[in-house]
Amino acid sequence: MVDPSLSALANELATAVEITLNPQASQQARMEAYIACEKFKEISPLCAQAGLFLVTNQFSAIVKHFGLQLMEHQVKFNWNKISQDEKIFIKDNTMKLLSIGIGPAEDKSLMHIKDALSRIVVEMIKREWPQQWPTLLTELSAASEKGLSQTELVALVFLRLVEDVALLQTIESNQRRKDIYQALTVNMGEIFDFFLTQIEKNVSDYVTTKNFGSLRVVIVVLNTLASFVEWVNISHIMASDGRLLKIICYLLEFPDIQLAAAECLNQITNRKGVAKDKKPLLYLFNDEPMQHIFRSLELMMTTQTESYYQYLKKLTQAMYGLTNQLTSLCGKESDVQTPPRNFFMFLQIILAFARHPSLSVTHGGILIWLQLIKHDTIAKDPIFADSIRVMIEIIGPKLIKRPYPKVRNCFTPNSIPYTTEAYTCLDFDSEEDYLQFIPRFRVDLLDIFRQSTLIAPLYTFSYCEHWLNRRLDLANSEKLTSCSIMDPVYLEWEAVVAVLDGVLSRILLVTERPSILSGLGLLKKCLTVKTDEPLIYSVLLSCISSLFVFLSMSASGNIAGNGVQLLPPVLEKIFSAILFTLPVSEDPQSLKSAAVKNLRRHAASSIVKIALKYPLLLLPIFEQINTTVKSLCAEKDSNLSNWEKLLLQEALLIISNHFCEFERQQLFVAEIIRPAIQMWQNISMHLKMPNLFIEFVGLSKSTSNQTNFRTIDEDVHYKNRQTVLLALNTVLGVIKRCQCPDDPDKSVRGGFVVATTDSGNPITRNPSAPHVIPLLQHILALMRCLNELYNPSSLALISNTYKGANQMLENEKKNILGVVYSIPDPLDPTQLTKVKTPFDYMQQFLSTTFDNCYHLMGAAGLALGRDFYSLSGLSTALINSCFSSMEHIPDFRLRTIIRVFLRPFIYSCPTTYHSDVIVPIFAHISPFMLSRLTARWDYICSLYENGALGDDTNNDAQEVLDDILNRTLTREYLDVLKVALVGGTAGTTGNNDITSTEIGSGSMMDQDDFSMDALPHITRAAQAAMQSDIISELGKKLLANPITCESVVFTIFNCIAWNDSNASLKACLLAGPVIRHLSNEVTPNLVTVILTRVLQGLQLHGQHDANQPSLITLGVQVYEIARPLHPSIVLGIMQQIPNLNINDLQKLDEKILNSGPLTNTTNQGTIASTINTTTKSNKIDKTKKDLFKKITSHLVGRNVLARMFRNPASISELTPLNNNSNQKITNILESSNETGLQMQNLFREIPR
């Protein structure tokens, strides 16, 4: 008999639940009803009874679901508080509900109720099984025999249990998780047999009766199996001669089941493990499984439903995993057949993926193919080699770019067969997503062409030859009416160029090369094409550039004459593109005019590219090229831009490097740089003071934003800015392109070697040094003016028109903020439709000039060497120019100074000049950086504390930008400190393939990891380096100087406790060598700071797997070094750790004192003789680290805000299980004591 009061209470709850989800109710009413429901859930002792009443009576599905939530809440949060009778009540009634079932199995509308019921069972399992509930599996098995609905519920119970225990690992009690995991493992054979039996039985029933309840059970069981197969022992998957794999592959042919079966197969084939676990999975190459997979694809082109499409994508993932298993075994395991059985059928499956009109399915097939073609053994197999031709034919047309559909038309009934556009709409919600995918897709397609060329070069070239010939034959007859990159003709040309470049880039790496005459024939044909379309002309230049390799091959072959004869017309074709002009009638602002500008720059860049790749081919005709360039630069009618002139000069400098004669080379440099010298002399008077520079470049002038293009060209200030850029970029081009011979013998014979070091290494001189060094005074003056533009006095002189012109470019902001935007095609004139304003020109000028100045100075150290570093007063000059007005420079400019200049400058400095150059500069910049970074981190932390920054999406963009820039600047300054203290790399400034004119563009900002919260990565090598790295000679000098030592050390250790896990890790790896070097010099103040920062770092970042080991290692090192010297300080700090176990601290203290501190023999300067013993002594005993980890465990960071309003689930540990895996879990309680038997009775099997 139901208690009337309970009935009334339940009815009130039901009414409240209905109100919470009633759209007609007022917001206030819904809120009050919601609060009442939650309050009842939290404080009422009748949750279980009321919940059961709601579930078992005639209420709506929403109310029934809430009733189950009440019961789950009672189990999850109050299980250890409620009485034994109530536990029995919840358990008995829950299992009765499970035994009765929740509606028909095929009724998906009740899925949320079924899921809620299964979670109650799972929550009880997590608290009682197996120790207190030995009959669980028997009860579940009995319930499944009562019908399809019950079987579905049992499968859901296993699914949710495994998610909590093995996959998501949401059980906070590790002991309980291990108990349940062990119980599952012991009974896994019976569990799998249950699953497979249910699948076989219900599939048979579905086939004969079309019972959709049986279909639903099969799908749920497959989903449950998918959660098991990822982690169970391989023996269960392969049991009964691969019964599981046979069933799964068989089900792939059932349209209604294949998606769930493919997911299960995907989890199996993508398992991680050792070779012995991977070998059994090759069973899938046997006849029966592979035939089932193959037959499931027979309807690929005709069965085009969304569910089948999802199946195809899932199957590509499964086949990718299988391929990964195959490639990891073939050629490494002697008992693995290579190729495997049915390999031809497997390849046909991959080719079917590649043929599919969906780009996503095609990409899946491409990734599988790349695994195979990059495998040394498989790639040589004749079956695979024969399939390469088919794959090439399939993917070639797919390289032609397709625009994102303007009209979304996804899988409409009348659109069969479905097009690529329809699948694109289905896969990509927006054009931005599509544009992010396409570059990756094309890179992988082209990678297949490149890899195929290494195996079948003749075929890949013949494919390119045929495609290019067809386009060339059509080129003269086609008349384009537009100049858009979306024209089908241009799109096909662009694909031809991409394939041609990919194939010919690998031709010199193979022995079986195509006919040189064939390549030269294509080159001749390209030269004969005449076109007035700039875009088509541009792609022809790309073809010529790619085919240039045949000229190189002919020069070393028996047909050198043909190559030499073709070289002049090739260069003539390129130079004619540089001079390409439009008729006078064309509007200078037209799209076609913009395309011509791009064509001319492309042609000039092609000369640089050819000079870089084939300098010896151009060396014999150097004078001819030089004469042509001179005439072009001198002719006013040529209308060459400064950019184009610089590119041509860089090409000449690259070729001149192969003179291998110092005098001849430096005379040529003098000829190139002479105009720039005159420019610097003319503008030097305007660089003496920032106000003069502001006046010179026009920053103080007010100009209407409506100024048109022609007026800009006539603007005297615009011309002044162009003069500054031309003078600067000329010097930058000379520094980056002028080099000494790589061959030491050629250097000696050519007069480049002037002396040798004490160790016998040659000291070379750069031919550009005599001409560049006198100009450095002007360049430094320009840098000082650029820095001082941020001074308040200078900002006051800038007109309103140009306020903010020295701030960050918009595209740089988007890059840092991670804003998705399409990267403009440099040949797409439609990208240039926006008319630039005077402000745009000024902002681009200031940004480019600033960047190029620091690129120039960063490259000067490596290029000019001792001639540069030996300059008298260099450090003072740099401090007064490059590092002037640092307190006013914004973070984004400071990044350039640190990353682009300071890092390579330090790296390239010879040891002889460390004391005179590097130490004074560090004495100036390191205290500033400590103060700057500390202030910025205090500011950022205040934003987080005030809620101005956080996880919400309403943050101010500027504040987010400040946060990211501060993090990035911190990381990059730590990279500089690493180069200075222990050594490192120079950075990114040594890329000679980048032209000097490209360096300052906004798009050239380094693609750093700007993530604010991405977890750092650390390798074992990096962890070992932390314990073994030795301070370099420069590092010793910096740490011996009181000014640099204090600021550098405090920066490193402060960074450990700043709120950036990447920076903290970098600082940790650097702090180890530093503290070891200073082991005999640590002061009380230093000990206090460094040990406190380590503990704060653990508190802030200790939850990250990458950070914690480094912090623990560093903490032990600091403790070992500081404890003997300053015991009271160390123990005083350690005793402030919350919940400290004094006994553990005593054990650590004794172990440290008994073993002695870390020795650091490198302090005596005998590195060479003691490096081995130093490395040994730096290794830390694992016991010490374990003790330190235990002591600081209560300090390790946890997300306080996330836990503040969290009601923790209550799970108590039970009696540990017997570790004897041979003993069945169901027998565990037979040896229990009396209390155990009483608890066993609690979870007795319910009488049926």
VENNOR-V212988 format. One record per backbone hydrogen bond with DSSP energy under -0.5 kcal/mol. CO is the residue of the C=O (numbers start at 1). NH is the residue of the N-H. E is the energy in kcal/mol with one decimal. If there is no record, write none. Layout:
CO/NH/E, CO/NH/E
This chain:
3/7/-2.2, 4/8/-2.5, 5/9/-2.5, 6/10/-2.7, 7/11/-2.2, 8/12/-2.1, 9/13/-2.3, 10/14/-2.7, 11/15/-2.2, 12/16/-2.3, 13/17/-2.7, 14/18/-2.2, 15/19/-1.9, 16/20/-2.0, 17/21/-0.9, 18/21/-0.5, 19/22/-1.7, 21/23/-0.7, 22/25/-1.2, 26/30/-2.5, 27/31/-2.4, 28/32/-2.5, 29/33/-2.4, 30/34/-2.4, 31/35/-2.6, 32/36/-2.2, 33/37/-2.2, 34/38/-2.5, 35/39/-2.6, 36/40/-2.2, 37/41/-2.1, 38/42/-1.9, 39/43/-2.2, 40/44/-2.0, 44/47/-0.7, 46/50/-3.0, 47/51/-2.6, 48/52/-2.5, 49/53/-2.1, 50/54/-2.2, 51/55/-2.0, 52/56/-2.3, 53/57/-0.8, 57/59/-2.1, 60/64/-2.4, 61/65/-2.2, 62/66/-1.8, 63/67/-2.2, 64/68/-2.0, 65/69/-1.9, 66/70/-2.1, 67/71/-1.7, 68/72/-2.5, 69/73/-2.6, 70/74/-1.8, 71/75/-1.7, 72/76/-3.2, 73/77/-2.4, 73/78/-0.6, 74/78/-1.1, 75/79/-0.7, 76/1210/-2.5, 78/81/-1.8, 78/82/-2.0, 83/87/-1.9, 84/88/-2.4, 85/89/-2.5, 86/90/-2.7, 87/91/-2.8, 88/92/-3.0, 89/93/-2.0, 90/94/-2.1, 91/95/-2.3, 92/96/-1.8, 93/97/-2.3, 94/98/-2.2, 95/99/-2.3, 96/100/-2.5, 97/101/-2.5, 101/103/-0.6, 104/107/-1.3, 106/108/-1.2, 107/110/-1.2, 108/111/-1.7, 110/113/-0.6, 110/114/-2.3, 111/115/-2.5, 112/116/-1.8, 113/117/-2.2, 114/118/-2.3, 115/119/-1.7, 116/120/-1.2, 117/121/-1.6, 118/122/-2.2, 119/123/-2.6, 120/124/-1.8, 121/125/-2.4, 122/126/-2.6, 123/127/-0.6, 124/127/-0.8, 124/128/-1.7, 125/129/-2.1, 128/132/-2.9, 128/133/-0.7, 130/133/-0.6, 133/136/-1.3, 135/139/-2.5, 136/140/-2.7, 137/141/-2.5, 138/142/-2.4, 139/143/-2.3, 140/144/-2.1, 141/145/-1.0, 143/146/-1.6, 144/147/-0.8, 147/151/-1.9, 148/152/-2.5, 149/153/-2.0, 150/154/-2.3, 151/155/-2.3, 152/156/-2.1, 153/157/-2.1, 154/158/-2.1, 155/159/-2.3, 156/160/-2.7, 157/161/-2.2, 158/162/-2.5, 159/163/-2.0, 160/164/-1.9, 161/165/-2.2, 162/166/-2.5, 162/167/-2.0, 163/168/-3.3, 163/169/-0.9, 164/170/-1.3, 164/171/-1.0, 170/172/-0.6, 172/174/-0.9, 173/177/-2.2, 174/178/-2.4, 175/179/-2.3, 176/180/-2.5, 177/181/-2.4, 178/182/-2.7, 179/183/-2.3, 180/184/-2.7, 181/185/-2.4, 182/186/-2.5, 183/187/-1.8, 185/188/-1.1, 187/191/-2.3, 188/192/-2.8, 189/193/-2.2, 190/194/-2.1, 191/195/-2.2, 192/196/-2.8, 193/197/-2.3, 194/198/-2.2, 195/199/-2.3, 196/200/-2.7, 197/201/-2.6, 198/202/-2.4, 199/203/-2.7, 200/204/-2.0, 201/205/-1.9, 202/206/-2.3, 203/207/-2.6, 204/208/-1.9, 205/209/-2.7, 205/211/-0.5, 206/210/-1.9, 210/212/-0.7, 211/215/-1.6, 212/216/-2.2, 213/217/-2.0, 214/218/-2.2, 215/219/-2.1, 216/220/-2.4, 217/221/-2.7, 218/222/-2.4, 219/223/-2.3, 220/224/-2.1, 221/225/-2.8, 222/226/-2.3, 223/227/-0.9, 224/227/-0.7, 224/228/-0.8, 225/228/-1.1, 225/229/-2.7, 226/230/-0.5, 228/231/-1.8, 228/232/-1.8, 233/236/-1.6, 233/237/-0.8, 234/238/-2.0, 237/245/-0.6, 238/242/-1.8, 239/243/-2.0, 242/246/-2.5, 243/247/-2.4, 244/248/-2.5, 245/249/-2.5, 246/250/-2.3, 247/251/-2.1, 248/252/-0.8, 249/252/-0.7, 250/253/-1.3, 251/254/-1.8, 253/255/-0.7, 254/257/-1.5, 254/258/-2.7, 257/261/-2.1, 258/262/-2.6, 259/263/-1.9, 260/264/-1.8, 261/265/-2.6, 262/266/-2.6, 263/267/-2.0, 264/268/-1.6, 265/269/-2.7, 266/270/-1.5, 268/271/-1.4, 274/277/-1.0, 274/278/-1.2, 275/279/-2.4, 276/280/-0.5, 278/281/-1.2, 279/282/-1.9, 280/283/-1.8, 281/284/-1.9, 282/285/-2.0, 283/286/-2.3, 286/290/-1.9, 287/291/-2.3, 288/292/-2.0, 289/293/-2.2, 290/294/-2.4, 291/295/-2.8, 292/296/-1.7, 294/297/-1.4, 295/298/-1.3, 297/300/-1.9, 299/302/-0.8, 299/303/-3.4, 302/304/-1.2, 305/309/-2.1, 306/310/-2.3, 307/311/-1.9, 308/312/-2.2, 309/313/-2.0, 310/314/-2.2, 311/315/-2.7, 312/316/-2.1, 313/317/-1.4, 314/318/-1.9, 315/319/-2.8, 316/320/-2.0, 317/321/-2.0, 318/322/-2.2, 319/323/-2.4, 320/324/-2.1, 321/325/-2.0, 322/326/-2.3, 323/327/-2.9, 324/328/-1.5, 325/329/-0.7, 326/329/-1.1, 326/330/-2.8, 329/332/-2.0, 329/333/-2.2, 332/334/-0.6, 333/336/-1.7, 335/337/-0.6, 340/343/-1.0, 342/346/-2.2, 343/347/-2.4, 344/348/-2.0, 345/349/-1.7, 346/350/-1.8, 347/351/-2.6, 348/352/-1.9, 349/353/-1.9, 350/354/-2.1, 351/355/-1.8, 352/356/-1.0, 353/356/-0.7, 358/362/-2.3, 359/363/-2.5, 360/364/-2.0, 361/365/-2.1, 362/366/-2.4, 363/367/-2.4, 364/368/-1.6, 365/369/-2.3, 366/370/-2.4, 367/371/-1.4, 368/372/-1.6, 369/373/-2.9, 370/374/-1.6, 372/375/-1.3, 374/376/-0.6, 375/379/-2.6, 376/380/-0.6, 377/380/-0.6, 378/381/-1.6, 381/385/-2.6, 382/386/-2.3, 383/387/-1.1, 384/388/-0.9, 385/388/-0.7, 385/389/-0.6, 386/390/-0.6, 387/391/-2.2, 388/392/-2.6, 389/393/-2.1, 390/394/-1.7, 391/395/-2.6, 392/396/-1.9, 393/397/-0.6, 395/399/-0.6, 396/399/-1.7, 397/400/-1.4, 406/408/-0.6, 407/409/-0.6, 409/411/-0.7, 412/415/-1.9, 419/423/-1.8, 420/424/-2.3, 421/425/-2.2, 422/426/-1.5, 423/427/-2.1, 424/428/-2.5, 427/429/-0.5, 430/434/-1.7, 431/435/-2.8, 432/436/-1.5, 433/437/-1.5, 434/438/-2.2, 435/439/-0.7, 436/440/-0.6, 437/441/-2.3, 438/442/-2.7, 439/443/-2.3, 440/444/-1.9, 441/445/-1.9, 442/446/-2.7, 443/447/-1.8, 444/448/-1.3, 445/449/-1.4, 446/450/-2.4, 447/451/-2.9, 448/452/-2.7, 449/453/-1.7, 450/454/-1.0, 451/455/-0.6, 452/455/-0.9, 452/456/-3.9, 456/460/-2.1, 457/461/-2.2, 458/462/-2.1, 459/463/-2.4, 460/464/-2.1, 461/465/-3.3, 462/466/-2.6, 463/467/-2.3, 464/468/-3.1, 465/469/-2.6, 466/470/-2.1, 467/471/-2.0, 468/472/-2.7, 469/473/-2.4, 470/474/-1.5, 471/475/-1.2, 472/476/-0.7, 474/478/-1.8, 478/480/-0.6, 484/487/-1.4, 487/491/-2.5, 488/492/-2.1, 489/493/-2.3, 490/494/-2.9, 491/495/-1.6, 492/496/-2.4, 493/497/-2.6, 494/498/-2.0, 495/499/-2.4, 496/500/-2.8, 497/501/-2.6, 498/502/-2.1, 499/503/-2.6, 500/504/-2.6, 501/505/-1.4, 503/506/-1.6, 504/507/-0.5, 506/509/-1.4, 507/510/-1.3, 511/513/-1.3, 515/519/-1.8, 516/520/-2.8, 517/521/-2.2, 518/522/-2.0, 519/523/-2.0, 520/524/-2.6, 521/525/-2.1, 522/526/-2.2, 523/527/-1.7, 524/528/-1.2, 525/529/-0.7, 526/529/-0.7, 532/534/-0.7, 533/537/-2.5, 534/538/-2.2, 535/539/-1.9, 536/540/-2.0, 537/541/-1.9, 538/542/-1.6, 539/543/-2.0, 540/544/-2.6, 541/545/-2.6, 542/546/-2.1, 543/547/-2.6, 544/548/-0.9, 546/549/-1.1, 547/550/-1.9, 547/551/-0.5, 548/551/-0.9, 548/552/-1.5, 549/553/-2.3, 550/554/-2.4, 551/555/-1.6, 552/556/-0.8, 553/556/-0.5, 554/557/-0.9, 559/562/-0.7, 559/563/-1.2, 560/564/-2.5, 561/565/-2.3, 562/566/-1.5, 563/567/-1.3, 564/568/-0.8, 565/569/-0.6, 566/570/-2.0, 567/571/-2.4, 568/572/-2.6, 569/573/-2.3, 570/574/-2.0, 571/575/-2.9, 572/576/-2.3, 573/577/-1.3, 574/578/-1.7, 575/579/-1.4, 577/580/-1.0, 583/586/-1.8, 587/590/-2.2, 590/594/-1.6, 591/595/-2.1, 592/596/-2.0, 593/597/-1.9, 594/598/-2.0, 595/599/-2.2, 596/600/-2.5, 597/601/-2.0, 598/602/-2.5, 599/603/-2.5, 600/604/-2.1, 601/605/-2.5, 602/606/-1.9, 603/607/-1.5, 604/608/-1.5, 605/609/-2.5, 606/610/-2.6, 607/611/-2.3, 608/612/-2.2, 609/613/-2.1, 610/614/-3.1, 614/617/-0.6, 614/618/-1.1, 615/619/-1.5, 616/620/-0.6, 618/621/-0.9, 619/622/-1.7, 621/625/-2.3, 622/626/-3.1, 623/627/-2.5, 624/628/-2.0, 625/629/-2.6, 626/630/-2.6, 627/631/-2.3, 628/632/-2.3, 629/633/-2.6, 630/634/-2.0, 631/635/-2.1, 636/639/-1.1, 641/645/-2.3, 642/646/-2.5, 643/647/-2.2, 644/648/-2.1, 645/649/-2.2, 646/650/-2.4, 647/651/-2.0, 648/652/-1.8, 649/653/-2.3, 650/654/-2.3, 651/655/-2.0, 652/656/-2.6, 653/657/-1.1, 654/657/-0.5, 655/658/-1.9, 656/659/-2.1, 657/660/-0.6, 661/665/-2.5, 662/666/-2.9, 663/667/-1.9, 664/668/-1.7, 665/669/-2.3, 666/670/-2.0, 667/671/-1.7, 668/672/-2.2, 669/673/-2.9, 670/674/-1.2, 673/677/-2.1, 674/678/-1.8, 675/679/-2.0, 676/680/-2.7, 677/681/-2.1, 678/682/-1.9, 679/683/-2.2, 680/684/-1.3, 683/686/-1.5, 684/687/-1.6, 685/688/-0.6, 689/693/-1.8, 690/694/-2.6, 691/695/-1.9, 692/696/-2.2, 693/697/-2.4, 694/698/-0.8, 694/699/-1.7, 694/700/-0.9, 698/701/-1.2, 699/799/-2.5, 701/703/-0.5, 704/707/-1.7, 708/712/-1.6, 709/713/-1.6, 710/714/-1.3, 711/715/-0.8, 712/715/-1.0, 715/719/-2.0, 716/720/-2.0, 717/721/-2.3, 718/722/-2.1, 719/723/-2.1, 720/724/-2.2, 721/725/-2.4, 722/726/-2.6, 723/727/-2.6, 724/728/-2.5, 725/729/-3.1, 726/730/-1.8, 727/731/-1.5, 728/732/-2.3, 729/733/-2.6, 730/734/-2.1, 731/735/-2.6, 732/736/-2.4, 733/737/-2.0, 734/738/-2.3, 737/739/-0.6, 742/744/-0.5, 743/747/-2.1, 744/748/-2.1, 745/749/-2.6, 746/750/-2.4, 747/751/-0.5, 747/752/-2.5, 747/753/-0.9, 748/751/-1.0, 750/662/-2.7, 752/765/-2.1, 755/763/-3.5, 757/760/-1.9, 761/757/-2.9, 762/764/-0.6, 763/754/-2.8, 763/755/-1.2, 766/769/-1.6, 768/771/-1.1, 768/772/-2.4, 769/773/-2.1, 772/775/-1.4, 772/776/-0.7, 773/776/-1.2, 775/778/-0.8, 775/779/-2.0, 776/780/-3.0, 777/781/-1.5, 778/782/-2.2, 779/783/-2.2, 780/784/-2.2, 781/785/-2.0, 782/786/-2.3, 783/787/-2.2, 784/788/-2.3, 785/789/-0.7, 786/789/-0.6, 787/790/-1.4, 788/791/-1.4, 791/794/-0.5, 791/795/-2.5, 792/796/-1.7, 794/797/-1.2, 794/798/-0.7, 795/798/-0.8, 799/802/-1.0, 800/803/-0.9, 802/805/-2.3, 804/807/-1.6, 809/813/-1.9, 810/814/-2.4, 811/815/-1.9, 812/816/-2.3, 813/817/-2.8, 814/818/-0.9, 814/819/-2.1, 819/821/-0.5, 822/824/-0.5, 825/828/-2.2, 827/829/-0.9, 828/831/-1.5, 829/832/-1.9, 830/833/-1.1, 837/841/-2.1, 838/842/-2.4, 839/843/-2.8, 840/844/-2.4, 841/845/-2.1, 842/846/-2.6, 843/847/-2.3, 844/848/-2.6, 845/849/-2.8, 846/850/-2.2, 847/851/-2.4, 848/852/-2.8, 849/853/-2.2, 850/854/-1.7, 851/855/-2.3, 852/856/-2.5, 853/857/-2.2, 854/858/-2.2, 855/859/-2.2, 856/860/-1.6, 857/861/-0.9, 858/862/-0.6, 859/863/-2.4, 860/864/-3.0, 860/865/-0.6, 861/865/-1.3, 864/867/-1.4, 865/868/-1.4, 865/869/-2.0, 866/870/-2.0, 868/871/-1.4, 871/874/-1.5, 873/877/-2.3, 874/878/-2.6, 875/879/-2.3, 876/880/-2.0, 878/881/-0.9, 878/882/-0.5, 878/883/-2.1, 881/884/-1.4, 883/886/-0.7, 885/888/-1.5, 885/889/-1.0, 890/893/-0.6, 890/894/-2.2, 891/895/-2.3, 892/896/-0.9, 893/897/-1.9, 894/898/-2.5, 895/899/-3.3, 896/900/-1.8, 896/901/-1.0, 897/901/-0.6, 897/902/-2.7, 898/903/-1.7, 901/905/-2.2, 902/906/-2.3, 903/907/-2.2, 904/908/-2.2, 905/909/-0.6, 906/909/-0.8, 910/913/-1.7, 911/914/-1.6, 913/917/-2.2, 913/918/-0.9, 914/919/-2.4, 917/921/-1.5, 918/922/-2.7, 919/923/-2.4, 920/924/-1.1, 921/925/-2.7, 922/926/-2.6, 924/928/-0.7, 925/929/-2.8, 926/930/-2.1, 927/931/-2.2, 928/932/-3.1, 929/933/-2.8, 930/934/-2.0, 931/935/-2.3, 932/936/-2.5, 933/937/-2.6, 934/938/-2.1, 935/939/-2.0, 936/940/-2.7, 937/941/-2.7, 938/942/-1.8, 939/943/-1.7, 940/944/-1.9, 941/945/-2.5, 942/946/-2.1, 943/948/-1.9, 943/949/-1.4, 944/947/-0.9, 948/956/-0.5, 956/960/-2.2, 957/961/-2.5, 958/962/-2.6, 959/963/-2.1, 960/964/-2.5, 961/965/-2.7, 962/966/-2.3, 963/967/-2.1, 964/968/-2.6, 965/969/-2.9, 966/970/-2.2, 967/971/-2.3, 968/972/-2.4, 969/973/-2.3, 970/974/-1.9, 971/975/-1.6, 972/976/-1.6, 973/977/-2.3, 974/978/-2.2, 975/979/-2.1, 976/980/-2.2, 977/981/-2.8, 978/982/-2.3, 978/983/-1.8, 981/1032/-3.4, 988/991/-0.7, 990/992/-1.0, 991/994/-1.3, 993/995/-0.6, 995/998/-1.3, 995/999/-0.9, 996/1000/-0.6, 998/1001/-1.2, 1001/1004/-1.9, 1002/1005/-1.1, 1006/1008/-1.9, 1008/1010/-1.2, 1019/1023/-2.1, 1020/1024/-2.6, 1021/1025/-2.4, 1022/1026/-1.6, 1023/1027/-0.7, 1024/1027/-0.8, 1024/1028/-1.0, 1025/1029/-3.3, 1032/1036/-2.4, 1033/1037/-1.6, 1034/1038/-2.3, 1035/1039/-2.5, 1036/1040/-1.1, 1037/1041/-0.9, 1040/1042/-0.5, 1041/1045/-3.0, 1042/1046/-1.8, 1043/1047/-1.7, 1044/1048/-2.5, 1045/1049/-2.6, 1046/1050/-2.4, 1047/1051/-1.8, 1048/1052/-2.3, 1049/1053/-2.5, 1050/1054/-2.6, 1051/1055/-2.0, 1052/1056/-0.9, 1053/1057/-0.7, 1054/1057/-1.0, 1055/1058/-1.1, 1058/1060/-2.5, 1060/1064/-2.7, 1061/1065/-2.0, 1062/1066/-2.3, 1063/1067/-2.6, 1064/1068/-2.3, 1065/1069/-2.2, 1066/1070/-1.2, 1067/1071/-2.4, 1068/1072/-1.4, 1069/1073/-0.5, 1070/1074/-1.4, 1071/1075/-2.9, 1072/1076/-1.9, 1073/1077/-2.1, 1074/1078/-1.9, 1076/1079/-1.3, 1078/1081/-2.2, 1083/1087/-2.7, 1084/1088/-2.2, 1085/1089/-2.2, 1086/1090/-2.8, 1087/1091/-2.2, 1088/1092/-1.7, 1089/1093/-2.5, 1090/1094/-2.0, 1091/1095/-2.1, 1092/1096/-2.5, 1093/1097/-2.5, 1094/1098/-2.1, 1095/1099/-2.0, 1096/1100/-2.0, 1097/1101/-3.4, 1098/1102/-1.7, 1098/1197/-2.1, 1101/1104/-2.0, 1104/1108/-2.5, 1105/1109/-0.7, 1106/1110/-0.6, 1107/1111/-2.4, 1108/1112/-2.7, 1109/1113/-2.5, 1110/1114/-2.6, 1111/1115/-2.6, 1112/1116/-2.3, 1113/1117/-2.2, 1114/1118/-2.8, 1115/1119/-2.4, 1116/1120/-2.8, 1117/1121/-2.1, 1118/1122/-3.0, 1119/1123/-2.4, 1120/1124/-0.6, 1122/1126/-3.2, 1126/1130/-2.1, 1127/1131/-2.6, 1128/1132/-2.0, 1129/1133/-2.2, 1130/1134/-2.5, 1131/1135/-2.2, 1133/1136/-1.4, 1134/1137/-1.7, 1137/1140/-1.0, 1140/1142/-0.8, 1141/1145/-1.9, 1142/1146/-2.4, 1143/1147/-2.3, 1144/1148/-2.4, 1145/1149/-2.5, 1146/1150/-2.6, 1147/1151/-2.4, 1148/1152/-2.6, 1149/1153/-2.5, 1150/1154/-2.5, 1151/1155/-1.9, 1152/1156/-1.7, 1160/1163/-1.6, 1161/1164/-1.4, 1161/1166/-0.7, 1162/1165/-1.6, 1165/1167/-0.8, 1166/1170/-1.5, 1167/1171/-1.2, 1170/1174/-2.5, 1171/1175/-2.2, 1172/1176/-1.9, 1173/1177/-2.5, 1174/1178/-1.6, 1175/1179/-0.5, 1176/1179/-1.3, 1181/1185/-1.7, 1182/1186/-2.6, 1183/1187/-2.3, 1184/1188/-2.7, 1185/1189/-2.6, 1186/1190/-2.2, 1187/1191/-2.6, 1188/1192/-2.1, 1190/1193/-0.9, 1192/1195/-1.6, 1192/1196/-1.1, 1198/1200/-1.2, 1199/1203/-1.3, 1200/1204/-1.1, 1201/1205/-0.6, 1203/1206/-1.2, 1206/1208/-0.9, 1209/1211/-0.7, 1219/1221/-1.0, 1220/1223/-1.5, 1224/1227/-1.6, 1225/1228/-1.9, 1227/1230/-1.3, 1228/1231/-0.9, 1229/1232/-1.5, 1233/1237/-2.0, 1234/1238/-2.0, 1235/1239/-2.1, 1236/1240/-2.1, 1237/1241/-1.9, 1238/1242/-1.0, 1239/1243/-1.1, 1241/1244/-1.4
